[in-house]
Each structure stands twice: as structure tokens, then as C-alpha cells.
């Protein structure tokens, strides 16, 4: 799979694309340019990975378990190929996850499942339970539920997380959640933040004007939170 690297040093950021988008879209939308100073100063090194959402969650031609299995293959790629690649290229001990829209789901889900690997997680305009259907958005698992789906929906599994090591790691992580005040995902973001607080996991919650679910807003949000 293809990816793009921006920067030569600094905090490594595993940057996930938006819904059905590609690894080069953040550059095309001017979002990478909004981070130009941090990148050129050696403060940030971005690793923009590609997406297979069209083969997983948005693939209506296969059954929900197959969609989930394809997502887990993608996760395996991230853990076994991308993470070692980041360690090889960056050499630091600070890795963050980040993403906008569907990319926020990937960023938060991965960080919540594997908190020992990350120092920071940023979700912008995200959706953290893909089984819900807010506004005009549909349930991406078509009503199907099983244990695998449960453990890949942060808004579901975090409330019952009791593993001491994982909780301690999450409490050390910097977690930032940002969403628009009219975004259909607003209540889901508020719910996720509240669950984290209930588990003693601090997080920063930011609400923006309008639905803030466009590159125009992300160009302003990303420099503040990543």
C-alpha cells in the first residue's frame, strides 16, 4: 500500500484519511500546508496512510462479518508494517494517531485498543460507533452485531474496559476530540468523552461552529490539535 511522509523529524503522526479518501488528499486539500512551519522546523513528521474503507465498512457487496474481517486485515497492516516503518524512519519515541471524519474513527480506535504504542490521539469530526445511524448516516454493519464488532467500536468497549495496564496507558495519553456544534456526530463525541472521564481518562473536548466537517475547517483545526 502507498503512503506519504511529510517532514524529517519530530513527533511522528500516523494520519488517517477521511471517509473513502486517499493518502494524498490531505495534501491536495491544503491541510498539510497548514502544518508547514511545524514540519519544516522538525517538530512534526506525518505518515499519511491510505484507506480501504471501500473494501471494509462501506462495502455493501459483502456481509458485515466480511467487512469487519477486511478491517482487521487493515489493522494488521498498520501494526505489522506501518508502525515498524515509522520507527525505522523517525527513530523517536513519540507516535500519535490522528484523522478527520472516518479517519478519526481509525485514529481513536487504534489508539484505544493499543495505548502502549501511542502518546497522543486526535479525532476531528469523528464517528466512534459505526453501528449507530445519526442523521443521514447509516449503520455500517447493517444491524449485525458480534464480539469483534463490539471490540472495534470505542464508544462501546471503553465503558467496560477494566484492564489495569491498558487503563493506565490511556490515562497517560493525550486525547483530543473536536467536532462541529451541528455535526450529526456531536452527541456521539460527547458520549465518548464522558465515557473516558468515567474511566478516569482525561481528554480535551472542543466544539466548533457549524458542522465543521469540511477541509475548510480542518485546515484550521489540525494545526491546533496535532
C-alpha positions as CSV (number, residue, x, y, z in Angstrom):
1,X,0.0,0.0,0.0
2,X,1.1,3.6,-0.7
3,X,1.7,6.3,1.9
4,X,3.2,9.7,2.0
5,X,5.7,11.1,4.5
6,X,6.0,14.8,5.3
7,X,8.8,16.1,7.5
8,X,12.2,14.8,8.6
9,X,12.0,14.7,12.4
10,X,9.9,15.4,15.4
11,X,6.7,13.8,16.7
12,X,5.6,11.1,14.4
13,X,1.9,11.2,13.4
14,X,0.0,8.3,11.9
15,X,-2.5,10.3,9.9
16,X,-5.6,8.6,8.6
17,X,-7.6,9.9,5.6
18,X,-11.3,10.8,5.7
19,X,-14.2,8.7,4.5
20,X,-13.4,6.8,1.3
21,X,-10.4,9.3,0.7
22,X,-6.8,8.6,-0.2
23,X,-3.4,9.1,1.3
24,X,-2.8,12.2,-0.8
25,X,-6.0,14.1,-0.1
26,X,-4.8,16.0,3.0
27,X,-2.0,17.4,0.8
28,X,-4.4,18.3,-2.0
29,X,-6.8,20.0,0.4
30,X,-4.1,22.2,1.9
31,X,-4.2,20.6,5.3
32,X,-0.5,19.5,5.1
33,X,0.4,23.1,4.1
34,X,-1.4,24.3,7.3
35,X,1.3,22.4,9.2
36,X,4.2,23.7,7.1
37,X,6.0,25.5,9.9
38,X,5.9,22.6,12.3
39,X,7.0,20.2,9.6
40,X,9.9,22.4,8.3
41,X,11.1,23.1,11.9
42,X,11.4,19.4,12.6
43,X,8.6,19.3,15.1
44,X,6.3,17.0,13.2
45,X,6.7,14.1,10.8
46,X,3.4,13.0,9.2
47,X,2.8,9.5,7.8
48,X,-0.3,9.7,5.7
49,X,-1.6,6.2,5.1
50,X,-4.1,5.0,2.6
51,X,-7.7,3.8,3.3
52,X,-9.5,0.6,2.4
53,X,-12.9,1.7,3.7
54,X,-14.4,0.9,0.4
55,X,-13.4,-2.7,0.9
56,X,-14.5,-2.9,4.5
57,X,-17.1,-0.8,6.2
58,X,-18.6,0.7,3.0
59,X,-18.6,-2.5,1.0
60,X,-22.3,-3.4,0.8
61,X,-21.5,-6.3,-1.5
62,X,-20.2,-8.4,1.3
63,X,-21.7,-9.5,4.6
64,X,-21.0,-7.5,7.8
65,X,-18.5,-10.1,9.2
66,X,-16.5,-9.9,6.0
67,X,-16.4,-6.1,6.2
68,X,-15.1,-6.5,9.7
69,X,-12.5,-9.1,8.7
70,X,-11.2,-6.8,6.0
71,X,-10.9,-4.0,8.5
72,X,-8.9,-6.3,10.8
73,X,-6.6,-7.1,7.9
74,X,-6.0,-3.4,7.5
75,X,-5.3,-3.1,11.2
76,X,-2.7,-5.9,10.9
77,X,-1.0,-4.0,8.1
78,X,-0.9,-0.9,10.3
79,X,0.6,-2.8,13.3
80,X,3.0,-5.1,11.5
81,X,4.1,-2.9,8.6
82,X,3.4,0.8,9.1
83,X,4.4,1.0,12.8
84,X,7.8,-0.6,12.3
85,X,8.2,1.6,9.2
86,X,7.5,4.7,11.3
87,X,10.0,3.5,14.0
88,X,12.6,3.0,11.2
89,X,12.1,6.4,9.6
90,X,11.5,8.5,12.7
91,X,13.6,7.0,15.4
92,X,11.8,8.8,18.1
93,X,9.7,7.5,21.0
94,X,6.6,9.7,20.3
95,X,3.9,8.4,18.0
96,X,0.5,10.0,17.7
97,X,-2.6,8.9,15.8
98,X,-4.9,11.5,14.1
99,X,-7.6,11.7,11.5
100,X,-10.6,13.6,10.3
101,X,-14.1,12.2,9.7
102,X,-13.7,8.4,9.2
103,X,-10.0,8.9,9.8
104,X,-10.9,10.0,13.3
105,X,-12.6,6.6,13.9
106,X,-9.4,4.8,12.8
107,X,-7.1,7.0,14.8
108,X,-9.2,6.8,18.1
109,X,-10.0,3.1,17.7
110,X,-6.4,2.1,17.1
111,X,-5.1,4.2,20.0
112,X,-7.8,3.0,22.4
113,X,-7.0,-0.7,21.5
114,X,-3.2,-0.3,21.6
115,X,-2.5,2.6,24.0
116,X,1.0,1.3,24.8
117,X,2.0,2.3,21.3
118,X,0.9,5.9,21.3
119,X,1.4,9.1,23.2
120,X,-1.5,11.0,21.7
121,X,-4.7,10.5,19.8
122,X,-6.6,13.2,17.9
123,X,-10.1,12.7,16.5
124,X,-11.6,15.5,14.4
125,X,-15.2,15.3,13.2
126,X,-15.2,11.7,14.0
127,X,-17.7,8.9,14.4
128,X,-16.8,6.4,17.1
129,X,-19.7,3.8,16.9
130,X,-20.2,2.7,13.3
131,X,-23.3,0.7,14.3
132,X,-25.3,3.8,15.0
133,X,-27.1,5.8,12.3
134,X,-27.1,9.5,13.2
135,X,-28.7,11.9,10.8
136,X,-28.4,10.7,7.2
137,X,-25.7,8.3,8.1
138,X,-26.4,4.5,8.1
139,X,-25.3,1.7,10.3
140,X,-22.2,0.4,8.5
141,X,-22.6,-3.1,9.9
142,X,-26.3,-3.3,8.7
143,X,-27.7,-4.3,12.1
144,X,-25.3,-7.2,12.6
145,X,-23.5,-7.4,16.0
146,X,-20.9,-9.7,17.4
147,X,-17.9,-9.6,19.8
148,X,-15.4,-8.5,17.1
149,X,-17.6,-5.5,16.1
150,X,-18.0,-4.6,19.8
151,X,-14.3,-4.5,20.4
152,X,-13.8,-2.2,17.4
153,X,-16.3,0.4,18.5
154,X,-14.6,2.7,21.1
155,X,-17.9,4.1,22.3
156,X,-18.9,0.5,23.2
157,X,-15.9,-1.3,24.5
158,X,-14.3,1.5,26.6
159,X,-17.2,1.6,29.1
160,X,-16.4,-2.0,30.1
161,X,-12.6,-1.8,29.9
162,X,-11.1,-3.0,33.2
163,X,-7.6,-4.0,32.1
164,X,-5.3,-2.1,34.6
165,X,-2.4,-1.9,32.2
166,X,-4.5,-0.5,29.3
167,X,-6.3,1.9,31.5
168,X,-3.0,3.2,33.0
169,X,-1.6,3.7,29.5
170,X,-4.8,5.5,28.4
171,X,-4.6,7.8,31.4
172,X,-1.1,8.9,30.3
173,X,-2.2,9.5,26.7
174,X,-3.1,13.0,25.4
175,X,-6.6,12.6,23.8
176,X,-8.2,15.4,21.8
177,X,-11.7,15.3,20.4
178,X,-13.0,18.1,18.2
179,X,-16.4,18.3,16.4
180,X,-18.8,20.9,15.0
181,X,-21.8,22.0,17.0
182,X,-24.2,20.9,14.3
183,X,-22.3,17.8,13.2
184,X,-24.6,14.8,13.4
185,X,-21.8,13.0,15.2
186,X,-21.8,15.6,18.1
187,X,-23.7,13.5,20.6
188,X,-21.5,10.5,19.9
189,X,-18.4,12.7,20.5
190,X,-19.9,13.9,23.8
191,X,-20.7,10.4,24.8
192,X,-17.2,9.1,24.1
193,X,-15.7,12.0,26.1
194,X,-17.9,11.2,29.0
195,X,-17.0,7.5,28.9
196,X,-13.3,8.4,29.0
197,X,-13.9,10.7,32.0
198,X,-15.8,8.0,33.8
199,X,-12.8,5.7,33.4
200,X,-10.5,8.4,34.8
201,X,-9.1,9.1,31.4
202,X,-8.6,12.8,30.8
203,X,-9.4,14.3,27.4
204,X,-9.8,17.6,25.7
205,X,-13.2,18.2,24.0
206,X,-13.6,21.1,21.6
207,X,-16.8,22.2,19.8
208,X,-16.6,24.3,16.6
209,X,-19.2,26.5,14.9
210,X,-21.4,25.0,12.2
211,X,-20.8,21.3,11.4
212,X,-17.1,21.9,10.8
213,X,-17.0,18.8,8.7
214,X,-15.1,20.1,5.7
215,X,-11.5,20.7,4.7
216,X,-12.0,24.4,5.1
217,X,-12.4,23.8,8.9
218,X,-9.9,21.0,9.1
219,X,-7.2,23.4,7.8
220,X,-7.8,25.5,10.9
221,X,-8.3,22.6,13.4
222,X,-5.4,20.4,12.5
223,X,-2.6,22.9,13.4
224,X,-4.3,23.5,16.8
225,X,-4.6,19.9,17.8
226,X,-2.0,17.8,16.1
